[in-house]
Amino acid sequence: MIDTHAHLEMPQFDGDRDEVIKRTVESGISLIIDVGSDLKGSRTALELARRYDFIYASAGIHPHEVKEITTDTYKEIIKLITDPKVVAVGEIGLDYYKDYSPRDIQQREFINQIRIAKEFKKPVIVHSRDAREDTLKILKDEKVSEIGGIMHCFSGDEEMARRCMDMGFYISFAGPITYPNADKLRKVVKSIPTNRLLIETDCPYLAPQQMRGKRNEPAYVRHVAEKVAEVKGLTVEDIERVIRLNVHNLFGIGDVNEIGRVTYKIRNSLYLNITNRCTNECYFCARTTDPWVQGYNLRLEDEPLSEDILKEIGDPKRYDEIVFCGYGEPTLRLNVIEEVSKKVKEMGGKIRLNTNGHGNLINKRNILPELKGLVDTISVSIDAEDSEKYNKICHPVFKNGTYEAVKEFIMEAKKYISEVIATIVDVPEVDEEKCKEIAEKELGVKFRERRYNVVG
């Protein structure tokens, strides 16, 4: 568990800082980023980072304090951010809610600090309150996408989040997502791809609902993780894993398991990654460029043998289902699907096959009778409402006629497999309602929209 934004350097912790840190360790928090908001706080954050291996620091001047900035301030900030334990410039940004500093000064110093961050190649931690358009304009004009950063304690809407992510930002959520009246914010949480998601406490402020009225502290970040997991239909373990990878990717700190996985658990399903080859080249798929899914590296050095897969599965009854999915088209290895599925069914397990529907084209025969009794559920990607759009999005190696072949595959699947689902990925140009109508009325199967980068 990681708290990506704490203020242990603040005076609220002067009386028991060591005890708070001890509780943090005991609660299972493995890494904290302590975020400076003025010069004194930035110094103290670095002192803490030097004392504790698992604490890192950032240095910057909060918009409330920028009216006090001098040339000497920047000299010391630059000195601080050159320390290897200072991983970001922040907390910087704009705050038009309290206006403790004049807005023109806030904007000027926000820009100045961004430019320092770019010079020293450090990501930024951005505070934005009631200053949406000016924040976005400055981030775009200053080309902050070159260094990336975090929109901390996010309180905006889905559109703002999307615009920030387009500039390379991660979106971080704190205690407010646990509040009873925060349905709109939880909707934003649900919309954020997990590879752009972070969590934080912003302690000593914004204690989660379970601790309302108390001083917040890093140990309470678990409540934020639990709410994110609930909203996204994942487990806390899933959230821990993806946060760990995101922190590593942004700051280059923390440990991640970079070994390519054959089996990987999400929720209580075990996914099988049996090939990285595919007969589609979907433009939205990062299979060849960024093969990470929910914190797992799915790049295979070699395609696994059936016996090796079965060893990793162990007792399949431990899981709700065993899913052939991975980062490739499973029916390219039909023999593995059949061999593994037969053993899993003998041991009382349940099988789902996620496929692009090219299985009959790949194997040059109707493979579905062979899957009868082996596969309980088959999920087939149709990914568009017509052949022209499908070809544009998916670039199938079988060229024209592939889309109709996928629909024929779905119709045939109903004869042999008890549950058949047609799915799409939520890319903007696809008409979800038309796809749903095709699935339910024309093909007579269930329909499901998949959010990109969320396995299911």
ChimeraX attribute file (.defattr): number of C-alpha atoms within 10 A of each C-alpha:
attribute: neighborCount
match mode: 1-to-1
recipient: residues
	/A:1	22
	/A:2	26
	/A:3	30
	/A:4	27
	/A:5	29
	/A:6	25
	/A:7	27
	/A:8	27
	/A:9	24
	/A:10	20
	/A:11	11
	/A:12	15
	/A:13	18
	/A:14	10
	/A:15	9
	/A:16	10
	/A:17	16
	/A:18	12
	/A:19	11
	/A:20	16
	/A:21	20
	/A:22	12
	/A:23	15
	/A:24	20
	/A:25	15
	/A:26	11
	/A:27	15
	/A:28	12
	/A:29	19
	/A:30	16
	/A:31	22
	/A:32	25
	/A:33	26
	/A:34	31
	/A:35	32
	/A:36	30
	/A:37	25
	/A:38	24
	/A:39	20
	/A:40	13
	/A:41	22
	/A:42	30
	/A:43	20
	/A:44	21
	/A:45	28
	/A:46	26
	/A:47	16
	/A:48	19
	/A:49	20
	/A:50	17
	/A:51	10
	/A:52	13
	/A:53	12
	/A:54	17
	/A:55	22
	/A:56	26
	/A:57	33
	/A:58	31
	/A:59	33
	/A:60	33
	/A:61	29
	/A:62	24
	/A:63	29
	/A:64	20
	/A:65	16
	/A:66	25
	/A:67	17
	/A:68	11
	/A:69	14
	/A:70	9
	/A:71	7
	/A:72	9
	/A:73	16
	/A:74	17
	/A:75	10
	/A:76	14
	/A:77	21
	/A:78	19
	/A:79	11
	/A:80	21
	/A:81	24
	/A:82	13
	/A:83	13
	/A:84	11
	/A:85	21
	/A:86	24
	/A:87	24
	/A:88	27
	/A:89	32
	/A:90	30
	/A:91	27
	/A:92	29
	/A:93	30
	/A:94	27
	/A:95	23
	/A:96	17
	/A:97	10
	/A:98	11
	/A:99	12
	/A:100	14
	/A:101	19
	/A:102	15
	/A:103	16
	/A:104	11
	/A:105	16
	/A:106	24
	/A:107	19
	/A:108	12
	/A:109	21
	/A:110	25
	/A:111	18
	/A:112	13
	/A:113	22
	/A:114	27
	/A:115	15
	/A:116	17
	/A:117	22
	/A:118	19
	/A:119	11
	/A:120	15
	/A:121	16
	/A:122	24
	/A:123	24
	/A:124	29
	/A:125	26
	/A:126	25
	/A:127	20
	/A:128	24
	/A:129	17
	/A:130	14
	/A:131	15
	/A:132	14
	/A:133	11
	/A:134	14
	/A:135	20
	/A:136	16
	/A:137	11
	/A:138	17
	/A:139	20
	/A:140	15
	/A:141	9
	/A:142	15
	/A:143	15
	/A:144	21
	/A:145	17
	/A:146	13
	/A:147	19
	/A:148	24
	/A:149	25
	/A:150	27
	/A:151	24
	/A:152	26
	/A:153	24
	/A:154	24
	/A:155	23
	/A:156	16
	/A:157	13
	/A:158	17
	/A:159	10
	/A:160	16
	/A:161	22
	/A:162	16
	/A:163	13
	/A:164	23
	/A:165	21
	/A:166	12
	/A:167	19
	/A:168	18
	/A:169	26
	/A:170	27
	/A:171	26
	/A:172	22
	/A:173	28
	/A:174	29
	/A:175	28
	/A:176	20
	/A:177	26
	/A:178	22
	/A:179	16
	/A:180	8
	/A:181	10
	/A:182	12
	/A:183	12
	/A:184	13
	/A:185	20
	/A:186	21
	/A:187	15
	/A:188	22
	/A:189	25
	/A:190	17
	/A:191	16
	/A:192	23
	/A:193	17
	/A:194	23
	/A:195	19
	/A:196	20
	/A:197	21
	/A:198	29
	/A:199	27
	/A:200	25
	/A:201	30
	/A:202	25
	/A:203	25
	/A:204	19
	/A:205	18
	/A:206	19
	/A:207	26
	/A:208	25
	/A:209	16
	/A:210	12
	/A:211	14
	/A:212	13
	/A:213	11
	/A:214	13
	/A:215	14
	/A:216	22
	/A:217	27
	/A:218	31
	/A:219	22
	/A:220	22
	/A:221	29
	/A:222	23
	/A:223	21
	/A:224	24
	/A:225	28
	/A:226	17
	/A:227	21
	/A:228	25
	/A:229	20
	/A:230	14
	/A:231	16
	/A:232	18
	/A:233	14
	/A:234	18
	/A:235	18
	/A:236	19
	/A:237	16
	/A:238	19
	/A:239	23
	/A:240	20
	/A:241	18
	/A:242	22
	/A:243	25
	/A:244	21
	/A:245	23
	/A:246	21
	/A:247	23
	/A:248	14
	/A:249	13
	/A:250	20
	/A:251	16
	/A:252	11
	/A:253	17
	/A:254	15
	/A:255	10
	/A:256	17
	/A:257	12
	/A:258	13
	/A:259	12
	/A:260	17
	/A:261	19
	/A:262	23
	/A:263	21
	/A:264	21
	/A:265	16
	/A:266	19
	/A:267	15
	/A:268	13
	/A:269	18
	/A:270	22
	/A:271	24
	/A:272	25
	/A:273	25
	/A:274	29
	/A:275	24
	/A:276	20
	/A:277	17
	/A:278	19
	/A:279	20
	/A:280	19
	/A:281	18
	/A:282	17
	/A:283	12
	/A:284	13
	/A:285	15
	/A:286	14
	/A:287	20
	/A:288	12
	/A:289	8
	/A:290	11
	/A:291	18
	/A:292	20
	/A:293	20
	/A:294	22
	/A:295	23
	/A:296	23
	/A:297	20
	/A:298	26
	/A:299	23
	/A:300	19
	/A:301	11
	/A:302	11
	/A:303	14
	/A:304	15
	/A:305	12
	/A:306	17
	/A:307	13
	/A:308	11
	/A:309	17
	/A:310	17
	/A:311	9
	/A:312	14
	/A:313	21
	/A:314	11
	/A:315	13
	/A:316	22
	/A:317	15
	/A:318	13
	/A:319	15
	/A:320	14
	/A:321	19
	/A:322	26
	/A:323	24
	/A:324	27
	/A:325	23
	/A:326	25
	/A:327	24
	/A:328	22
	/A:329	26
	/A:330	26
	/A:331	28
	/A:332	20
	/A:333	16
	/A:334	16
	/A:335	12
	/A:336	18
	/A:337	21
	/A:338	17
	/A:339	15
	/A:340	22
	/A:341	27
	/A:342	17
	/A:343	16
	/A:344	22
	/A:345	17
	/A:346	12
	/A:347	13
	/A:348	11
	/A:349	20
	/A:350	21
	/A:351	24
	/A:352	21
	/A:353	25
	/A:354	22
	/A:355	23
	/A:356	24
	/A:357	26
	/A:358	27
	/A:359	23
	/A:360	16
	/A:361	17
	/A:362	17
	/A:363	13
	/A:364	9
	/A:365	9
	/A:366	14
	/A:367	18
	/A:368	18
	/A:369	13
	/A:370	12
	/A:371	19
	/A:372	14
	/A:373	14
	/A:374	25
	/A:375	25
	/A:376	20
	/A:377	19
	/A:378	24
	/A:379	22
	/A:380	24
	/A:381	23
	/A:382	26
	/A:383	27
	/A:384	26
	/A:385	21
	/A:386	16
	/A:387	17
	/A:388	12
	/A:389	15
	/A:390	19
	/A:391	22
	/A:392	13
	/A:393	19
	/A:394	21
	/A:395	17
	/A:396	20
	/A:397	13
	/A:398	15
	/A:399	12
	/A:400	14
	/A:401	12
	/A:402	19
	/A:403	25
	/A:404	13
	/A:405	17
	/A:406	22
	/A:407	21
	/A:408	14
	/A:409	21
	/A:410	25
	/A:411	17
	/A:412	16
	/A:413	25
	/A:414	17
	/A:415	12
	/A:416	18
	/A:417	18
	/A:418	13
	/A:419	15
	/A:420	25
	/A:421	22
	/A:422	28
	/A:423	24
	/A:424	22
	/A:425	19
	/A:426	16
	/A:427	17
	/A:428	7
	/A:429	10
	/A:430	18
	/A:431	15
	/A:432	21
	/A:433	10
	/A:434	12
	/A:435	23
	/A:436	21
	/A:437	15
	/A:438	20
	/A:439	24
	/A:440	14
	/A:441	11
	/A:442	12
	/A:443	19
	/A:444	16
	/A:445	19
	/A:446	15
	/A:447	21
	/A:448	18
	/A:449	17
	/A:450	16
	/A:451	16
	/A:452	16
	/A:453	18
	/A:454	15
	/A:455	12
	/A:456	16
